[in-house]
Amino acid sequence: MSAAAAYRKSFAYYTSERLIVSIMFYASAAMLFLGSFVMRYRMELILAFPLVALVMAIYLDLSFKKDSAVQRPEGRTRARS
C-alpha cells in the first residue's frame, strides 16, 4: 500500500490516467453548463468561450511541469497568525 493510500483509502483508486479523464469530464461539463447559461442570458459572452478554454488548457499544461505550483496548490497559502 502506498503512503498516499495509507493516508486516505480513496487515494488508492487514483491513477494519472483516471485523474486526466476526470479533468476532461469536469471541464467538458463546465463548458456545457456555461454554454447553456450564456445562451440563456448573455449571447455576446459566447466570445469568451475561446478565452476560457485557453486558460483551462494552460492550467492543465502547467500541471505537467516539474515542481509547478499547480501540482501543490495548498503550498501557495500560508497560515496567518
Secondary structure, DSSP 8 states (H G I E B T S, - for coil): --HHHHH-GGGGT--HHHHHHHHHHHHHHHHHHHHHHHHHH-GGGGGGHHHHHHHHHHHHHHHTSTT-TTT-GGGG-----
